[in-house]
Amino acid sequence: MRSTRAGDLHIKKDIFHWGALSIAQTIGDNELQEMIEVLDFPEFGNRILVRSVLPSSGQGVKVTMSIENSCIRGDGIARTKATAVVTDIKGSPVPDNTTVKWSVNDTSLFSIVPQSLTGEKFVSGEEKRAISLSTVSVKFPIVSIMGVFIKMDTRRQTNFFTGGSFLGRTITLGTILPFSNSEVIIDYVAGGVTETTIQSISGTTEGDSTFINAAVGNVRDSRSLCVRNSRNIVLSIVSDPSEHNLCLDGAHNSTIIAHVRDNGDEGQGIGINWGEDGPGEIDKTFTLVKNQTIEFEFVISQNFFTVNTKYKIVSVVGVWLAEEGKASTNLFSTSMHRTGSFNEREIILGTDLPDQRERVIIEYKARSIAIIQYTGPTTGTGPAISTITAKIDDGTQLGIEEELDITFVYRCPDEDGEIPGVDPATGLPTGQGLGGSRIKEPDCGDSSAAADSCDSEEGLEAQTECICGALTGEDGCPATEDGCREMCQEDYNENGFSSLHCEVETADDFCKRETGRSSGGVFEQCQINHEEATVDKCTERCVDHSVETGELSISGEGNICDDGEVTYTAVGGAGPYTWGASGGEGDPGLALSGDNNKKVTVTPPDKEVVAGTAYRLGLKVTNPASCPDGAFDCGNTVGCDGVEISGCTGPLGPAAEGNNWQVVCTTGGACESFLDCAPCGTACSGFAIGNPLDKRTQQMIDDGCLPCALSMDGVTITVTDAEGVSVVTVIS
């Protein structure tokens, strides 16, 4: 399409003059086969707005939905929230105001608002564990990012996103994290999100269930919702801060906040019993959920005049620049540019901020929270953990509880007065710009005095040999695996870390592995785990560069369709290694890693979201004893995106296809749909039986319908070592 200086709009060689063109003209995909854009400069400054709309079929989008509660009471009062996320095939959010249609399979159980529009949603403090030193993923597709912070940095002092980028749900950081699996919190604006309310209907029977559906055109996702006549409470707790350094003087205190939702509403008036296990103490053992003031909530602004809170707002006291503190101008109450206002979790400032990404302090009264104060020890040698427990007290035996850990570490300054790996201005772990030396293999000479003579520029193999020589007094690394392990154990006993595994610090400083608490010896067990992992990693690195490991084989397993990837490791043989894949459909991704490419991470091939049923999957479903056999076999229909379209739809097809299961109900005969099976039980749930039954047409395959269950079935992974020896494994 193009416009001319005369103000005419040319579309597919037809001319639409403004006298004949309505103010808002929608052009469908079938009408607009080609698009040519020509940049002209209208003589009279005319502007043309062309709005992009999705095809009516919804083809080219993906819908993913979730429900806040899996069951709600059938009293006509209880309700819950359903959320749908709509993206294009690349994972980016669809345009705002895309229509999502909602439906309930059995309208006698629940009612639902039938339609909603997608838009933006601010997400505050989403907790995630990093994928790598520079990569984090989030729950929703991203429109913009306020910041990424390590979990303990609740005051948002060090933003690891600055200078980074994002695509879909994946964030590439501008500054690398302290650890590849660091726990982080993310503030961002999501897109393609919409919500609706599901209302219960009075008089329904406990155990009844049905499917809730969210659809854009013919693209749909479904989730089961059941009737359960007990309270549906969602409890969450956070700590500010969650980590303290006992080597620093002063109080080590934290504020603990609990938030409660009850049957889809704010849980006003619910009681919480608090407990503490470990050093320190809490100021209250019982509190009520009510509207309370949060004096210091640190956030990054969304733009020059908008900030968002973690909890729903009752009233706003003020907003101030964090660098200047509360003694500075109250940007909410000072009406330099507008009158300050708020709605739900969003605050519109009265006075604009100096920059659109400013760190601010918010003081406000939040809806339905409970607050306690934790006082930690002032001295110690660390490490230690105090576990805070919040348990709902509503006079029943629900036993709903959540817990969090407040961690105490012992990181002391070095000779220069600096704490290694800690920003002296903030007291927080530091990262390093992606352009820095961390792009290279870390210099192991930094982690052990025994390796001072090693030159990191010589490469990992030479460096490993050098460290081994310094530790053992020999020319290089031991010639056997047992020798490597003995050397690594002695190194750990003396130094508390491994010279060949620079990423691991001393166990006294960093002890991050999760362990059970049943024995009571949390940190004794934690250090045992840390020692085992460190010595194992050191031994592996030593063996990689010195030991003949025998015949070549492949190690690794996993469910590629459930996890999105599976990693295999070459064991034995001689590196470097070459990997390949054959069979199946499409081109799976092969990402190499490790020394000499000894590891490969396999991902399913890219797929298009094509309308229609891709395959059916058999389920063995257990039902109440009212069924003749107490169980039946059925099949779920699944789309090209691998998402279930509908559940439990009866027999799968002719016996010749090898997946013919008869579904027998109390009414007699074979069921043709799950609704026919209603007398037998509730929603279809159980365990898979049989293989996926391909139901695609040739046209669907040509259009790129490649669900993982079909495209990766029987794919063969081959590894070949430097001597030409090959072994294979098959993905099943």
ROGU-421215 format. One line per field, with one value per residue (C-alpha): x, y, z negated. Coordinates in nm, 3 decimals, padded with zeros to 5 digits, always signed. Layout:
// ROGU-421215
c1 c(X,...)
c2 c(Y,...)
c3 c(Z,...)
END
This chain:
// ROGU-421215
c1 c(+00.000,+00.113,-00.018,+00.025,+00.059,-00.298,-00.406,-00.513,-00.454,-00.355,-00.433,-00.384,-00.408,-00.744,-00.766,-00.961,-01.013,-01.090,-01.436,-01.514,-01.308,-01.457,-01.257,-01.170,-01.126,-01.032,-00.860,-00.855,-00.570,-00.761,-00.794,-00.433,-00.207,+00.093,+00.222,+00.458,+00.552,+00.665,+00.775,+00.612,+00.580,+00.214,+00.190,-00.082,+00.052,-00.209,-00.167,-00.287,-00.347,-00.346,-00.438,-00.299,-00.562,-00.535,-00.700,-01.046,-00.930,-00.659,-00.399,-00.049,-00.112,-00.068,-00.303,-00.192,-00.426,-00.413,-00.661,-00.570,-00.742,-00.789,-01.118,-01.364,-01.672,-02.005,-02.197,-02.272,-02.035,-01.685,-01.499,-01.155,-00.947,-00.845,-00.555,-00.483,-00.158,-00.169,+00.150,+00.248,+00.443,+00.771,+00.654,+00.601,+00.278,-00.009,-00.140,-00.349,-00.727,-00.706,-01.034,-01.021,-01.345,-01.409,-01.641,-01.737,-01.810,-02.068,-02.251,-02.442,-02.122,-01.971,-02.042,-01.777,-01.743,-01.751,-01.507,-01.205,-00.934,-00.558,-00.341,-00.040,+00.017,+00.280,+00.462,+00.647,+00.912,+00.861,+01.101,+01.304,+01.626,+01.864,+01.919,+02.282,+02.513,+02.345,+02.001,+01.671,+01.321,+00.987,+00.627,+00.472,+00.585,+00.770,+00.685,+00.942,+01.169,+01.220,+01.499,+01.646,+01.788,+01.929,+01.668,+01.824,+01.832,+01.476,+01.579,+01.661,+02.013,+02.196,+02.009,+02.161,+01.939,+02.086,+02.226,+02.050,+01.780,+01.480,+01.279,+00.949,+00.991,+01.374,+01.598,+01.965,+02.127,+02.360,+02.564,+02.636,+02.510,+02.730,+02.626,+02.475,+02.179,+02.135,+01.789,+01.658,+01.353,+01.223,+01.007,+00.859,+00.557,+00.400,+00.183,-00.081,-00.235,-00.602,-00.802,-01.159,-01.363,-01.516,-01.816,-01.945,-02.311,-02.504,-02.618,-02.339,-02.205,-01.863,-01.632,-01.807,-01.571,-01.554,-01.317,-01.269,-01.164,-00.985,-00.987,-00.866,-01.046,-00.994,-00.682,-00.779,-00.637,-00.832,-00.795,-01.000,-01.190,-01.368,-01.613,-01.468,-01.661,-01.370,-01.196,-00.962,-00.682,-00.363,-00.083,+00.253,+00.530,+00.840,+01.132,+01.315,+01.605,+01.648,+02.027,+02.258,+02.637,+02.741,+03.086,+02.928,+02.844,+02.493,+02.147,+02.048,+01.672,+01.409,+01.048,+00.825,+00.504,+00.231,-00.041,-00.361,-00.635,-00.954,-01.189,-01.060,-01.088,-00.848,-00.827,-00.929,-00.956,-00.784,-00.550,-00.189,+00.020,+00.392,+00.686,+01.065,+01.329,+01.692,+01.884,+01.700,+01.337,+01.009,+00.807,+00.464,+00.336,-00.016,-00.146,-00.463,-00.464,-00.577,-00.497,-00.154,+00.106,+00.426,+00.678,+00.957,+00.882,+01.157,+01.062,+01.186,+00.943,+00.754,+00.791,+00.830,+00.505,+00.396,+00.512,+00.363,+00.330,+00.350,+00.014,-00.325,-00.342,-00.583,-00.418,-00.085,+00.128,+00.403,+00.663,+01.023,+01.348,+01.541,+01.874,+01.737,+01.515,+01.189,+01.324,+01.303,+00.998,+00.693,+00.633,+00.282,+00.135,+00.323,+00.106,+00.357,+00.229,-00.102,-00.294,-00.154,-00.387,-00.386,-00.579,-00.528,-00.145,-00.065,+00.029,+00.020,+00.259,+00.175,+00.530,+00.731,+01.051,+01.389,+01.420,+01.173,+01.366,+01.415,+01.449,+01.189,+01.057,+00.680,+00.491,+00.131,-00.143,-00.169,-00.477,-00.496,-00.143,+00.013,+00.348,+00.594,+00.950,+01.242,+01.550,+01.860,+02.185,+02.439,+02.747,+02.854,+03.080,+02.808,+02.668,+02.320,+01.956,+01.644,+01.324,+01.009,+00.675,+00.330,+00.026,-00.338,-00.553,-00.920,-01.060,-01.031,-00.771,-00.673,-00.308,-00.219,+00.131,+00.433,+00.791,+01.098,+01.464,+01.660,+02.026,+02.328,+02.670,+03.015,+03.197,+03.475,+03.687,+04.028,+04.353,+04.227,+03.907,+03.693,+03.469,+03.544,+03.256,+03.062,+02.991,+03.124,+02.854,+02.557,+02.688,+02.547,+02.716,+02.861,+02.834,+03.060,+02.980,+02.946,+03.234,+03.470,+03.709,+03.435,+03.372,+03.691,+03.744,+03.791,+04.149,+04.193,+04.509,+04.284,+04.136,+04.449,+04.795,+04.924,+04.831,+04.992,+05.232,+04.955,+04.882,+04.509,+04.591,+04.744,+04.402,+04.214,+04.410,+04.749,+04.612,+04.473,+04.807,+04.980,+04.751,+04.779,+05.158,+05.154,+04.931,+05.102,+05.464,+05.454,+05.473,+05.097,+04.763,+04.746,+04.715,+04.412,+04.069,+04.149,+04.462,+04.261,+04.005,+04.274,+04.440,+04.106,+04.007,+04.337,+04.296,+03.946,+04.060,+04.329,+04.157,+03.783,+03.746,+03.877,+04.154,+04.012,+03.660,+03.699,+03.323,+03.296,+03.393,+03.467,+03.193,+03.196,+03.118,+02.875,+02.664,+02.371,+02.252,+01.905,+01.891,+01.627,+01.573,+01.458,+01.796,+01.831,+02.193,+02.115,+02.455,+02.656,+02.470,+02.491,+02.869,+02.888,+02.688,+02.906,+03.224,+03.096,+02.988,+03.314,+03.542,+03.334,+03.364,+03.737,+03.785,+03.586,+03.802,+04.122,+04.008,+03.908,+04.272,+04.470,+04.293,+04.205,+03.839,+03.775,+03.514,+03.297,+02.937,+02.654,+02.516,+02.194,+01.820,+01.509,+01.174,+01.245,+00.879,+00.805,+01.132,+01.184,+01.534,+01.752,+02.130,+02.364,+02.729,+03.003,+03.176,+03.513,+03.675,+03.898,+03.783,+03.698,+03.354,+03.114,+02.736,+02.455,+02.083,+01.883,+01.529,+01.208,+01.069,+01.217,+01.559,+01.615,+01.849,+02.193,+02.380,+02.734,+02.905,+03.174,+03.538,+03.598,+03.223,+03.159,+02.797,+02.503,+02.166,+01.891,+01.577,+01.271,+01.251,+01.074,+00.705,+00.421,+00.091,-00.146,-00.516,-00.651,-00.581,-00.218,-00.244,-00.437,-00.292,-00.440,-00.504,-00.585,-00.839,-00.954,-01.314,-01.549,-01.668,-02.003,-01.839,-01.870,-01.493,-01.395,-01.179,-01.179,-00.935,-00.982,-00.795,-00.706,-00.683,-00.370,-00.288,+00.024,+00.164,+00.150,-00.131,-00.439,-00.743,-00.997,-00.984,-01.112,-01.299,-01.362,-01.211,-00.908,-00.987,-00.982,-00.815,-00.567,-00.415,-00.328,-00.505,-00.868,-00.993,-01.358,-01.505,-01.790,-02.025,-02.307,-02.543,-02.394,-02.218,-01.909,-01.878,-01.821,-01.734,-01.644,-01.987,-02.132,-01.903,-02.024,-02.205,-01.873,-01.679,-01.516,-01.267,-01.024,-00.704,-00.462,-00.151,-00.058,-00.085,-00.002,+00.188,+00.071,-00.168,-00.090,-00.408,-00.250,-00.348,-00.076,-00.160,-00.101,+00.239,+00.326,+00.226,+00.478,+00.270,+00.557,+00.451,+00.735,+00.565,+00.568,+00.872,+01.114,+00.980,+01.260,+01.523,+01.874,+02.157,+02.509,+02.843,+03.177,+03.510,+03.845,+03.939,+03.624,+03.443,+03.065,+02.784,+02.414,+02.117,+01.751,+01.507,+01.184)
c2 c(+00.000,+00.358,+00.710,+01.008,+01.375,+01.412,+01.211,+00.898,+00.553,+00.287,-00.075,-00.358,-00.113,+00.020,+00.383,+00.482,+00.858,+01.012,+01.100,+00.729,+00.587,+00.569,+00.698,+00.346,+00.094,-00.270,-00.466,-00.844,-01.078,-01.211,-00.861,-00.758,-01.008,-00.777,-00.470,-00.209,+00.087,+00.407,+00.699,+01.018,+01.357,+01.470,+01.827,+01.910,+01.703,+01.428,+01.124,+00.772,+00.522,+00.158,-00.078,-00.431,-00.692,-01.066,-01.304,-01.410,-01.772,-01.676,-01.859,-01.746,-01.697,-01.909,-01.898,-02.013,-01.990,-02.055,-02.049,-01.913,-02.204,-02.560,-02.591,-02.346,-02.377,-02.436,-02.180,-01.912,-01.674,-01.812,-01.700,-01.725,-01.554,-01.695,-01.546,-01.587,-01.496,-01.447,-01.433,-01.456,-01.754,-01.586,-01.553,-01.175,-01.031,-00.968,-00.611,-00.464,-00.511,-00.855,-01.028,-01.345,-01.540,-01.740,-02.037,-02.311,-02.663,-02.725,-02.400,-02.557,-02.548,-02.206,-01.881,-01.664,-01.321,-01.430,-01.185,-00.976,-00.777,-00.824,-00.544,-00.462,-00.588,-00.459,-00.738,-00.643,-00.862,-01.184,-01.435,-01.655,-01.853,-01.750,-01.981,-01.873,-01.590,-01.355,-01.505,-01.497,-01.595,-01.465,-01.582,-01.341,-01.199,-00.873,-00.521,-00.334,-00.402,-00.184,-00.394,-00.729,-00.752,-01.031,-01.156,-01.003,-00.658,-00.561,-00.195,-00.224,-00.084,-00.284,-00.324,-00.613,-00.541,-00.200,-00.228,-00.563,-00.678,-00.911,-01.123,-01.288,-01.411,-01.426,-01.152,-01.108,-00.908,-00.614,-00.720,-01.081,-01.225,-01.341,-01.704,-01.886,-01.996,-01.673,-01.606,-01.280,-01.055,-00.889,-00.578,-00.556,-00.470,-00.774,-00.770,-00.990,-01.056,-01.059,-01.176,-01.276,-01.382,-01.727,-01.736,-02.048,-02.148,-02.244,-02.603,-02.783,-03.113,-03.160,-03.333,-03.203,-03.045,-02.905,-02.730,-02.354,-02.241,-01.931,-01.885,-01.645,-01.754,-02.128,-02.132,-02.238,-02.351,-02.522,-02.591,-02.801,-02.642,-02.845,-02.792,-02.844,-02.716,-02.581,-02.246,-02.161,-01.960,-01.841,-01.738,-01.580,-01.433,-01.220,-01.091,-00.758,-00.831,-01.208,-01.222,-01.065,-01.050,-01.120,-00.974,-00.628,-00.445,-00.335,-00.483,-00.765,-00.720,-00.803,-00.708,-01.007,-00.945,-01.202,-01.154,-01.360,-01.413,-01.593,-01.736,-01.487,-01.183,-01.012,-01.220,-00.949,-01.062,-01.400,-01.495,-01.605,-01.801,-01.725,-01.945,-01.914,-02.187,-02.078,-01.780,-01.457,-01.395,-01.252,-00.981,-01.147,-01.505,-01.413,-01.137,-01.056,-00.983,-00.622,-00.295,-00.182,+00.080,-00.016,+00.258,+00.165,-00.011,+00.044,+00.021,+00.136,+00.370,+00.255,+00.597,+00.964,+00.976,+00.617,+00.381,+00.048,-00.121,-00.488,-00.489,-00.327,+00.031,+00.168,+00.512,+00.674,+00.867,+00.965,+00.885,+01.009,+00.970,+00.691,+00.872,+01.178,+01.005,+01.111,+01.454,+01.547,+01.648,+01.423,+01.356,+01.223,+01.509,+01.790,+01.874,+02.037,+01.860,+01.702,+01.588,+01.263,+00.962,+00.582,+00.275,-00.087,-00.111,+00.191,+00.541,+00.849,+01.110,+01.475,+01.575,+01.407,+01.217,+01.332,+01.010,+00.742,+00.469,+00.618,+00.427,+00.556,+00.495,+00.445,+00.472,+00.354,+00.162,-00.183,-00.403,-00.737,-00.795,-00.903,-00.763,-00.887,-00.784,-01.027,-00.946,-01.147,-01.208,-00.925,-01.149,-01.493,-01.669,-01.797,-01.943,-01.990,-01.997,-01.885,-02.033,-01.821,-02.002,-01.849,-02.072,-01.982,-01.994,-01.999,-02.248,-02.543,-02.808,-02.674,-02.651,-02.393,-02.265,-02.112,-02.067,-01.867,-01.866,-01.569,-01.649,-01.535,-01.540,-01.433,-01.226,-01.012,-00.740,-00.824,-00.634,-00.344,-00.319,-00.462,-00.769,-00.992,-01.000,-00.732,-00.372,-00.156,+00.107,-00.131,-00.439,-00.651,-00.907,-00.750,-00.849,-00.759,-00.605,-00.855,-00.690,-00.780,-01.066,-01.305,-01.384,-01.593,-01.896,-01.768,-01.736,-02.024,-01.858,-01.618,-01.894,-02.063,-01.945,-02.275,-02.164,-01.819,-01.910,-02.019,-01.800,-01.784,-01.686,-02.029,-02.191,-02.421,-02.739,-02.580,-02.400,-02.724,-02.897,-02.604,-02.609,-02.986,-02.953,-02.683,-02.893,-03.229,-03.135,-03.347,-03.246,-03.246,-03.393,-03.748,-04.027,-04.194,-04.085,-04.203,-03.988,-03.687,-03.737,-03.773,-03.450,-03.263,-03.389,-03.274,-02.936,-02.900,-03.008,-02.740,-02.453,-02.517,-02.488,-02.639,-02.474,-02.640,-02.511,-02.136,-02.071,-02.233,-02.012,-02.136,-02.336,-02.092,-01.803,-01.957,-02.259,-02.240,-02.599,-02.676,-02.957,-03.120,-02.998,-03.322,-03.395,-03.047,-03.025,-02.803,-02.649,-02.956,-03.141,-02.838,-02.831,-03.206,-03.154,-02.859,-03.063,-03.355,-03.130,-02.936,-03.239,-03.407,-03.103,-03.073,-03.442,-03.412,-03.125,-03.307,-03.624,-03.431,-03.334,-03.631,-03.966,-04.229,-04.291,-04.603,-04.666,-04.384,-04.370,-04.119,-04.017,-03.822,-03.855,-03.642,-03.561,-03.319,-03.230,-03.160,-02.978,-02.812,-02.959,-03.255,-03.258,-03.546,-03.586,-03.778,-04.014,-04.167,-04.156,-03.871,-03.514,-03.298,-03.445,-03.400,-03.432,-03.493,-03.574,-03.780,-03.909,-03.747,-03.438,-03.091,-02.977,-03.005,-02.755,-02.876,-02.643,-02.757,-02.682,-02.805,-02.879,-03.025,-02.998,-03.293,-03.185,-03.116,-02.968,-03.081,-02.873,-02.955,-02.802,-02.472,-02.517,-02.313,-02.281,-02.440,-02.481,-02.833,-03.154,-03.272,-03.595,-03.781,-03.927,-04.217,-04.188,-04.447,-04.273,-04.393,-04.311,-04.369,-04.721,-04.645,-04.730,-05.095,-05.143,-04.856,-04.714,-04.643,-04.555,-04.246,-04.002,-03.635,-03.422,-03.206,-02.911,-02.833,-02.634,-02.942,-02.792,-03.002,-02.888,-03.107,-03.387,-03.742,-03.765,-04.137,-04.407,-04.309,-04.477,-04.805,-05.102,-05.109,-04.790,-04.972,-04.724,-04.835,-04.807,-04.860,-04.628,-04.797,-04.598,-04.678,-04.583,-04.866,-04.858,-04.679,-04.307,-04.074,-03.774,-03.707,-03.555,-03.902,-04.027,-03.784,-04.049,-04.229,-03.957,-03.617,-03.452,-03.660,-03.705,-03.992,-04.133,-04.176,-04.509,-04.590,-04.371,-04.039,-04.106,-03.869,-03.695,-03.426,-03.368,-03.334,-02.965,-02.919,-03.087,-02.868,-02.560,-02.649,-02.839,-03.004,-03.079,-03.211,-03.546,-03.628,-03.440,-03.579,-03.932,-04.174,-03.904,-04.050,-03.851,-03.946,-03.845,-03.906,-03.860,-03.744,-04.101,-04.151,-04.375,-04.314,-04.413,-04.329,-04.283,-04.259,-04.001,-04.178)
c3 c(+00.000,+00.050,+00.023,+00.256,+00.194,+00.310,+00.006,+00.200,+00.053,+00.309,+00.207,+00.459,+00.750,+00.626,+00.520,+00.211,+00.189,-00.148,-00.025,+00.014,-00.275,-00.624,-00.917,-01.035,-00.753,-00.834,-00.560,-00.602,-00.513,-00.211,-00.068,-00.127,+00.050,+00.090,-00.086,+00.059,-00.155,+00.013,-00.203,-00.070,-00.235,-00.213,-00.091,-00.342,-00.628,-00.586,-00.814,-00.740,-01.021,-00.912,-01.197,-01.196,-01.285,-01.338,-01.091,-01.212,-01.235,-01.485,-01.273,-01.358,-01.730,-02.040,-02.339,-02.684,-02.979,-03.354,-03.643,-03.986,-04.169,-04.049,-04.242,-04.402,-04.620,-04.449,-04.655,-04.398,-04.580,-04.529,-04.220,-04.071,-03.804,-03.466,-03.270,-02.900,-02.725,-02.347,-02.140,-01.777,-01.647,-01.749,-02.110,-02.100,-02.244,-02.003,-01.958,-02.239,-02.218,-02.059,-02.149,-02.361,-02.387,-02.704,-02.745,-02.991,-02.870,-03.145,-03.215,-03.505,-03.712,-03.644,-03.463,-03.298,-03.144,-02.778,-02.622,-02.715,-02.537,-02.562,-02.692,-02.905,-03.260,-03.503,-03.686,-04.004,-04.161,-03.962,-04.115,-03.880,-03.878,-03.599,-03.301,-03.266,-03.373,-03.123,-03.053,-03.244,-03.133,-03.265,-03.283,-03.030,-02.690,-02.743,-02.623,-02.832,-03.129,-03.433,-03.575,-03.679,-04.031,-04.244,-04.491,-04.800,-04.633,-04.726,-04.716,-04.343,-04.377,-04.107,-03.778,-03.580,-03.277,-03.188,-02.834,-02.778,-02.538,-02.527,-02.286,-02.372,-02.731,-02.728,-02.869,-02.777,-03.055,-03.007,-03.311,-03.399,-03.728,-04.017,-03.949,-03.653,-03.867,-04.065,-04.203,-04.060,-04.072,-03.756,-03.713,-03.364,-03.152,-02.988,-02.676,-02.520,-02.863,-02.956,-03.255,-03.325,-03.628,-03.674,-03.909,-04.084,-04.059,-04.370,-04.420,-04.233,-04.360,-04.516,-04.270,-03.957,-03.705,-03.355,-03.117,-03.089,-02.741,-02.608,-02.230,-01.964,-01.651,-01.622,-01.843,-02.194,-02.527,-02.806,-03.176,-03.415,-03.706,-03.973,-04.259,-04.606,-04.904,-05.107,-05.113,-04.827,-04.980,-04.808,-05.047,-04.958,-05.176,-05.103,-05.308,-05.280,-05.284,-05.254,-05.317,-05.578,-05.605,-05.965,-05.901,-05.879,-06.200,-06.290,-06.308,-06.076,-06.056,-05.792,-05.725,-05.640,-05.442,-05.376,-05.114,-05.107,-04.848,-04.951,-04.684,-04.429,-04.659,-04.896,-05.216,-05.461,-05.826,-05.787,-06.073,-06.024,-06.275,-06.241,-06.334,-06.325,-06.323,-06.350,-06.485,-06.559,-06.653,-06.521,-06.695,-06.652,-06.639,-06.523,-06.294,-06.102,-05.730,-05.694,-05.519,-05.639,-05.551,-05.371,-05.446,-05.205,-04.877,-04.619,-04.251,-03.910,-03.734,-03.425,-03.258,-03.356,-03.554,-03.631,-03.906,-04.010,-04.348,-04.446,-04.625,-04.565,-04.689,-04.950,-04.974,-04.880,-05.128,-04.888,-04.620,-04.642,-04.448,-04.624,-04.590,-04.772,-05.031,-05.192,-05.282,-04.913,-04.704,-04.732,-04.363,-04.425,-04.627,-04.451,-04.148,-03.913,-03.600,-03.709,-04.014,-04.151,-04.138,-04.171,-04.057,-04.172,-04.164,-03.946,-04.067,-03.842,-03.980,-04.022,-03.925,-03.651,-03.725,-03.587,-03.384,-03.273,-03.460,-03.808,-04.134,-04.377,-04.729,-04.770,-05.099,-05.074,-05.252,-05.091,-05.081,-05.267,-05.398,-05.726,-05.844,-06.106,-06.191,-06.217,-06.429,-06.343,-06.532,-06.537,-06.542,-06.424,-06.181,-05.947,-05.747,-05.897,-05.796,-05.977,-05.836,-05.869,-05.843,-05.785,-05.839,-05.778,-06.093,-05.991,-06.242,-06.000,-05.931,-05.589,-05.692,-05.424,-05.492,-05.320,-05.433,-05.333,-05.436,-05.566,-05.500,-05.698,-05.532,-05.650,-05.387,-05.534,-05.376,-05.230,-05.295,-05.082,-05.286,-05.007,-05.023,-04.722,-04.477,-04.668,-04.563,-04.851,-04.787,-04.809,-04.990,-04.707,-04.478,-04.168,-03.805,-03.516,-03.179,-02.896,-02.717,-03.002,-03.060,-03.181,-02.814,-02.839,-03.059,-03.420,-03.538,-03.782,-03.912,-04.103,-04.319,-04.455,-04.546,-04.410,-04.061,-04.064,-03.784,-03.545,-03.246,-03.162,-02.805,-02.739,-02.729,-02.961,-02.889,-02.951,-03.254,-03.400,-03.352,-03.520,-03.824,-03.855,-03.849,-04.116,-04.341,-04.298,-04.234,-03.917,-03.552,-03.500,-03.603,-03.750,-03.496,-03.654,-03.771,-04.124,-04.118,-04.004,-04.279,-04.547,-04.431,-04.426,-04.771,-04.920,-04.752,-04.897,-05.246,-05.244,-05.064,-05.092,-04.715,-04.395,-04.195,-03.884,-03.942,-03.984,-03.995,-04.341,-04.635,-04.986,-05.153,-05.447,-05.212,-04.966,-05.050,-04.811,-04.770,-04.905,-05.160,-05.377,-05.731,-05.891,-06.052,-06.195,-06.076,-05.779,-05.725,-05.814,-05.540,-05.312,-05.338,-05.274,-04.954,-04.859,-04.912,-04.704,-04.416,-04.418,-04.429,-04.157,-03.928,-03.992,-03.918,-03.596,-03.474,-03.565,-03.391,-03.077,-03.019,-03.141,-03.171,-02.916,-02.992,-02.783,-02.515,-02.385,-02.514,-02.556,-02.894,-02.953,-02.961,-02.991,-02.835,-02.553,-02.498,-02.866,-02.939,-02.600,-02.571,-02.666,-02.721,-02.633,-02.734,-02.555,-02.798,-02.710,-02.370,-02.262,-02.202,-02.027,-01.959,-01.666,-01.715,-01.468,-01.455,-01.207,-01.166,-01.282,-01.115,-01.078,-01.198,-01.575,-01.740,-01.851,-02.090,-02.178,-02.509,-02.744,-02.685,-02.335,-02.263,-02.494,-02.558,-02.326,-02.414,-02.175,-02.122,-01.906,-01.557,-01.506,-01.442,-01.301,-01.486,-01.237,-01.312,-01.355,-01.545,-01.519,-01.716,-01.981,-02.296,-02.491,-02.862,-03.125,-03.348,-03.688,-03.776,-04.067,-04.136,-03.969,-03.638,-03.534,-03.527,-03.753,-03.472,-03.100,-02.823,-02.611,-02.389,-02.415,-02.100,-02.079,-01.852,-01.649,-01.942,-02.165,-02.373,-02.446,-02.248,-02.421,-02.671,-02.678,-02.349,-02.325,-02.099,-01.894,-01.565,-01.372,-01.533,-01.244,-01.382,-01.705,-01.930,-01.953,-02.311,-02.393,-02.653,-02.837,-03.061,-03.297,-03.017,-02.810,-02.475,-02.355,-02.427,-02.133,-02.348,-02.708,-02.775,-02.711,-02.985,-03.250,-03.458,-03.494,-03.667,-03.649,-03.417,-03.214,-03.413,-03.434,-03.275,-02.911,-02.732,-02.371,-02.124,-01.980,-01.692,-01.401,-01.280,-01.059,-00.699,-00.438,-00.411,-00.785,-00.753,-00.453,-00.658,-00.930,-01.188,-01.380,-01.738,-01.949,-02.022,-01.649,-01.516,-01.780,-01.801,-01.711,-01.643,-01.659,-01.822,-01.710,-01.862,-01.687,-01.863,-01.721,-01.627,-01.417,-01.667,-01.673,-01.909,-01.899,-02.130,-02.033,-02.167,-02.256)
END
